Amino acid sequence: MLFEKEVERVGYLSRSVPEGIDLAKEILRLKKEKNAVILAHYYVHPDIQKLADHIGDSLALAQVSKRTESDIIVFCGVHFMAETAKILNPSKKVLLPDLHAGCSLADSADEDAFRAFKNQHPHAVVVSYINCTAKVKAMSDYICTSSNAVDVVNAIPADKEIIFAPDENLGKYVQKMTGRKMHIWEGACIVHVNISMDKLNGLLVKYPDAELIAHPECLTEVLDKAHFIGSTKALLEYVQRSTASTFIVATEAGILFKMREAVPHKKIIPAPALESNTCACSECPYMKMNTLEKLYNALHYELPEIKLDEEIMVGARKALDNMLAIS
């Protein structure tokens, strides 16, 4: 890959962080020196969230990235998020601390397979969840996030056929909330489908007064038991306004840091993962690929940089702008 040759040339892959440096201090120095902004998703490690200029979900970070005046955007998240920032800021340098920080959901919608699916429904309006590749975004009419998916679908005239991709669980939830029948792509997020229903039921018995709150990417059987369903940001806001004192949170465990920071007097319990013999939480391995060391190197070398074909960016930007106009 061209990227690998470039980073080998500057020593990015082989050179470790200098010994004895204060990583946090150096990251902040480099950020100021290079007029960079650090964006972090709720799911990355708390050490990165503490240094970020903006922390949020996909919608909030897309909105922030579009209005930033910084020369460099460092996106501590996963690949499709950094691509989104580049699409909205074609003239800015967008960096991702680890280029291999992908997304199981985005990977589930291959460009060629999605094009074939779209061709089966040539008159349909295509609504794609933001957790997809730039190439899929470019084939879409609207992008949505878990925060605004219902609003986006409701904005489409009732006589229009709709394709919804790539998250099947979110699609089913939106279909239920809007009453719109849609052609739904069968993709899923490994984090949200990895929640154990049996262990979750055990927690609900153990904590009978707890409120189960869930992300709409979760399986239907989880959502059916939830007291509240919402995006990552909506879940954070809910624990702050609810009168309940205990919550079981069915989403990626990274959000627990901000929840506990916001409501330290409340008990926040992560929903248990399938493969664990304990109540261990479900975590995204790709989000956790972001580290302070990689963030430092990204700022120092200004790599890895997200680069996209102009034709793809134009099509994807139109779909993103359609979403942002609604939001």
C-alpha positions as CSV (number, residue, x, y, z in Angstrom):
1,M,0.0,0.0,0.0
2,L,1.1,3.6,-0.7
3,F,0.4,4.5,2.9
4,E,2.7,1.8,4.2
5,K,5.5,2.9,2.0
6,E,5.1,6.5,3.1
7,V,5.0,5.7,6.8
8,E,8.0,3.5,6.5
9,R,9.9,6.3,4.8
10,V,9.4,8.6,7.9
11,G,9.7,5.8,10.4
12,Y,6.2,6.0,11.6
13,L,5.7,2.2,11.9
14,S,9.0,1.4,13.3
15,R,9.7,4.3,15.6
16,S,8.4,4.2,19.1
17,V,7.5,7.2,21.2
18,P,10.6,8.8,22.8
19,E,11.2,7.5,26.3
20,G,10.5,9.7,29.3
21,I,8.2,12.2,27.6
22,D,4.9,13.4,29.1
23,L,2.6,12.1,26.4
24,A,-0.4,14.2,27.4
25,K,1.7,17.4,27.5
26,E,3.4,16.7,24.2
27,I,0.1,15.9,22.5
28,L,-1.3,19.3,23.6
29,R,1.9,21.1,22.5
30,L,1.8,19.5,19.1
31,K,-1.9,20.3,18.8
32,K,-1.3,23.9,19.4
33,E,1.8,24.1,17.3
34,K,0.1,22.6,14.3
35,N,-3.3,24.3,14.7
36,A,-5.0,20.9,15.1
37,V,-8.2,19.8,16.7
38,I,-8.7,16.5,18.4
39,L,-12.1,14.8,18.0
40,A,-12.9,11.8,20.1
41,H,-15.8,9.4,20.1
42,Y,-17.3,8.3,23.4
43,Y,-16.1,4.8,22.8
44,V,-12.3,5.5,22.9
45,H,-10.2,5.2,26.0
46,P,-10.8,7.8,28.7
47,D,-7.2,9.0,28.5
48,I,-7.9,10.2,25.0
49,Q,-11.3,11.7,25.9
50,K,-9.5,13.8,28.6
51,L,-7.3,15.4,25.9
52,A,-9.9,15.9,23.2
53,D,-11.3,19.2,22.2
54,H,-14.6,17.7,21.4
55,I,-16.2,14.4,22.5
56,G,-19.4,13.1,21.0
57,D,-21.3,10.6,18.9
58,S,-21.1,10.4,15.1
59,L,-23.6,13.2,14.4
60,A,-22.1,15.6,16.9
61,L,-18.6,15.0,15.7
62,A,-19.6,15.3,12.0
63,Q,-21.2,18.7,12.9
64,V,-18.1,19.8,14.8
65,S,-15.8,18.8,12.0
66,K,-17.7,20.7,9.4
67,R,-17.4,24.0,11.3
68,T,-13.8,23.7,12.6
69,E,-11.3,26.3,11.6
70,S,-8.2,24.1,12.4
71,D,-5.8,23.1,9.7
72,I,-5.6,19.5,10.9
73,I,-8.4,17.2,12.2
74,V,-7.2,14.3,14.3
75,F,-10.1,11.9,14.6
76,C,-9.8,9.4,17.5
77,G,-12.4,6.9,16.4
78,V,-12.7,4.5,13.5
79,H,-12.0,4.8,9.8
80,F,-15.5,5.7,8.5
81,M,-15.6,8.6,11.0
82,A,-12.3,10.0,9.7
83,E,-13.6,9.6,6.2
84,T,-16.7,11.6,7.1
85,A,-14.6,14.4,8.4
86,K,-12.5,14.4,5.2
87,I,-15.7,14.4,3.0
88,L,-17.0,17.4,4.9
89,N,-13.5,19.1,4.9
90,P,-11.8,18.2,1.6
91,S,-9.2,20.9,1.9
92,K,-8.1,20.0,5.4
93,K,-5.7,17.3,6.5
94,V,-7.5,14.6,8.4
95,L,-5.6,12.1,10.5
96,L,-6.6,8.8,12.1
97,P,-4.2,7.5,14.8
98,D,-4.5,3.9,13.5
99,L,-5.5,3.3,9.9
100,H,-6.6,-0.2,10.8
101,A,-9.2,1.0,13.2
102,G,-12.1,-0.2,11.1
103,C,-15.8,-1.1,11.8
104,S,-17.5,-4.5,11.5
105,L,-20.7,-2.7,10.4
106,A,-19.1,-0.7,7.7
107,D,-17.3,-3.8,6.5
108,S,-20.6,-5.7,6.2
109,A,-21.6,-3.5,3.2
110,D,-19.2,-4.2,0.4
111,E,-19.3,-1.6,-2.4
112,D,-20.1,-4.1,-5.2
113,A,-22.7,-6.1,-3.2
114,F,-24.4,-2.9,-2.1
115,R,-24.5,-1.6,-5.7
116,A,-26.2,-4.9,-6.7
117,F,-28.7,-4.5,-3.8
118,K,-29.4,-1.0,-4.9
119,N,-30.0,-2.1,-8.5
120,Q,-32.7,-4.5,-7.3
121,H,-34.7,-1.4,-6.2
122,P,-33.9,1.2,-8.8
123,H,-36.6,3.7,-7.7
124,A,-35.8,3.6,-3.9
125,V,-34.4,6.5,-1.9
126,V,-31.2,5.2,-0.3
127,V,-30.7,6.0,3.4
128,S,-27.3,4.8,4.7
129,Y,-26.3,4.8,8.3
130,I,-23.1,6.9,8.9
131,N,-21.3,3.6,9.9
132,C,-20.5,2.8,6.2
133,T,-17.6,3.5,3.8
134,A,-17.2,6.6,1.8
135,K,-18.0,4.5,-1.3
136,V,-21.4,3.5,0.1
137,K,-22.1,7.0,1.2
138,A,-21.5,8.2,-2.4
139,M,-24.2,5.7,-3.6
140,S,-26.7,7.1,-1.0
141,D,-29.3,9.9,-1.1
142,Y,-29.2,10.5,2.7
143,I,-26.9,9.6,5.5
144,C,-28.3,9.2,9.0
145,T,-27.0,8.5,12.5
146,S,-28.7,6.8,15.4
147,S,-29.6,10.3,16.7
148,N,-31.6,11.3,13.6
149,A,-32.4,8.1,11.6
150,V,-36.1,8.4,12.5
151,D,-36.2,12.1,11.4
152,V,-34.4,11.4,8.2
153,V,-36.8,8.6,7.2
154,N,-39.8,10.7,8.2
155,A,-38.5,13.5,5.9
156,I,-38.8,11.3,2.9
157,P,-42.2,11.5,1.1
158,A,-44.5,8.7,2.0
159,D,-44.9,7.4,-1.5
160,K,-41.2,6.8,-1.9
161,E,-39.6,3.4,-1.6
162,I,-36.7,3.3,0.8
163,I,-33.5,1.3,1.1
164,F,-31.9,1.3,4.6
165,A,-28.4,0.2,5.2
166,P,-26.2,-1.2,6.6
167,D,-27.5,-1.9,10.2
168,E,-30.3,-4.4,10.2
169,N,-31.2,-3.8,13.9
170,L,-31.3,0.0,13.6
171,G,-33.3,-0.4,10.4
172,K,-35.9,-2.6,12.1
173,Y,-36.2,0.0,15.0
174,V,-36.6,2.9,12.5
175,Q,-39.2,0.9,10.6
176,K,-41.1,0.3,13.8
177,M,-40.9,3.9,14.9
178,T,-41.9,5.4,11.5
179,G,-44.3,2.8,10.2
180,R,-42.4,2.8,6.9
181,K,-41.7,-0.5,5.2
182,M,-38.1,-0.5,4.0
183,H,-35.6,-2.7,2.2
184,I,-33.1,-3.4,5.0
185,W,-29.5,-4.5,4.4
186,E,-28.5,-7.3,6.7
187,G,-25.5,-5.9,8.6
188,A,-24.7,-5.6,12.3
189,C,-22.3,-4.2,14.8
190,I,-20.3,-6.9,16.6
191,V,-20.4,-4.9,19.9
192,H,-24.2,-4.5,20.0
193,V,-25.1,-8.1,18.9
194,N,-22.5,-9.5,21.3
195,I,-24.6,-8.6,24.4
196,S,-25.8,-11.8,26.2
197,M,-29.5,-11.9,26.7
198,D,-29.3,-14.6,29.4
199,K,-26.7,-12.6,31.4
200,L,-28.7,-9.4,30.9
201,N,-31.8,-11.1,32.3
202,G,-29.7,-12.1,35.3
203,L,-28.7,-8.5,35.9
204,L,-32.3,-7.3,35.7
205,V,-33.2,-9.8,38.3
206,K,-30.2,-8.8,40.5
207,Y,-31.1,-5.1,40.1
208,P,-34.9,-5.0,39.9
209,D,-35.0,-1.2,40.2
210,A,-32.5,-0.6,37.5
211,E,-33.4,0.9,34.2
212,L,-32.2,-0.8,31.1
213,I,-31.1,1.7,28.4
214,A,-30.0,0.6,25.0
215,H,-28.6,1.7,21.7
216,P,-30.9,0.9,18.7
217,E,-28.1,-1.2,17.1
218,C,-28.9,-3.8,19.8
219,L,-30.9,-6.9,18.9
220,T,-34.7,-6.6,19.1
221,E,-35.0,-8.8,22.2
222,V,-32.8,-6.3,24.0
223,L,-34.7,-3.3,22.8
224,D,-38.0,-4.9,23.8
225,K,-36.9,-4.9,27.4
226,A,-35.4,-1.4,27.4
227,H,-36.8,1.5,29.4
228,F,-35.2,3.9,27.0
229,I,-33.7,3.5,23.5
230,G,-31.4,6.2,22.0
231,S,-28.1,7.2,20.5
232,T,-24.9,7.3,22.5
233,K,-25.5,10.9,23.3
234,A,-29.1,10.4,24.1
235,L,-28.2,7.6,26.6
236,L,-25.8,9.9,28.3
237,E,-28.4,12.6,28.6
238,Y,-31.0,10.2,29.8
239,V,-29.0,9.0,32.9
240,Q,-28.7,12.7,33.9
241,R,-32.4,13.5,33.7
242,S,-33.9,10.2,34.9
243,T,-34.9,9.9,38.6
244,A,-33.6,6.3,38.6
245,S,-30.4,5.6,40.6
246,T,-29.2,2.5,38.8
247,F,-28.8,1.9,35.0
248,I,-27.8,-1.1,32.9
249,V,-26.3,0.3,29.7
250,A,-26.5,-1.8,26.5
251,T,-23.9,-0.3,24.2
252,E,-20.2,0.0,23.9
253,A,-18.6,0.4,27.4
254,G,-16.6,3.5,26.5
255,I,-19.6,5.7,27.2
256,L,-19.5,4.7,30.9
257,F,-16.6,7.1,31.5
258,K,-18.7,10.1,30.6
259,M,-21.8,8.7,32.4
260,R,-19.9,8.2,35.6
261,E,-18.3,11.6,35.3
262,A,-21.8,13.2,34.8
263,V,-23.6,11.3,37.5
264,P,-21.1,10.0,40.0
265,H,-23.8,9.4,42.6
266,K,-25.6,6.9,40.3
267,K,-24.7,3.2,39.7
268,I,-23.9,2.5,36.0
269,I,-23.6,-1.1,35.0
270,P,-22.5,-2.3,31.5
271,A,-24.6,-4.9,29.8
272,P,-22.6,-8.2,29.7
273,A,-20.9,-9.7,26.7
274,L,-21.6,-13.2,25.3
275,E,-18.1,-14.6,25.6
276,S,-17.4,-13.6,29.2
277,N,-18.1,-15.8,32.2
278,T,-18.6,-12.7,34.2
279,C,-20.5,-9.5,33.6
280,A,-17.7,-8.1,31.5
281,C,-18.9,-5.3,29.2
282,S,-19.0,-5.3,25.4
283,E,-16.2,-3.3,23.9
284,C,-15.2,-2.3,20.3
285,P,-11.7,-3.6,19.5
286,Y,-11.4,-1.1,16.8
287,M,-12.1,1.9,19.0
288,K,-9.6,0.6,21.5
289,M,-6.9,0.7,18.8
290,N,-6.7,4.4,19.5
291,T,-3.9,5.0,22.1
292,L,-2.0,8.0,23.4
293,E,1.1,6.8,21.7
294,K,-0.6,6.6,18.3
295,L,-2.2,10.0,18.9
296,Y,1.2,11.5,19.6
297,N,2.7,9.9,16.5
298,A,-0.2,11.0,14.3
299,L,0.4,14.6,15.3
300,H,4.2,14.3,15.2
301,Y,4.4,12.7,11.7
302,E,1.0,14.0,10.4
303,L,0.2,10.4,9.5
304,P,-1.8,8.3,8.8
305,E,-3.7,10.7,6.6
306,I,-7.2,10.0,5.1
307,K,-7.2,10.5,1.3
308,L,-10.3,9.9,-0.9
309,D,-11.1,10.3,-4.6
310,E,-12.8,13.6,-5.4
311,E,-15.6,11.8,-7.2
312,I,-16.4,9.7,-4.2
313,M,-16.2,12.8,-1.9
314,V,-18.6,14.8,-4.0
315,G,-21.3,12.1,-4.0
316,A,-20.9,11.3,-0.3
317,R,-20.9,15.0,0.7
318,K,-24.2,15.5,-1.0
319,A,-25.7,12.7,1.1
320,L,-24.1,14.0,4.3
321,D,-25.3,17.6,3.5
322,N,-28.8,16.2,3.0
323,M,-28.6,14.8,6.5
324,L,-27.2,17.9,8.1
325,A,-29.9,20.0,6.5
326,I,-32.5,17.9,8.4
327,S,-30.5,17.8,11.6
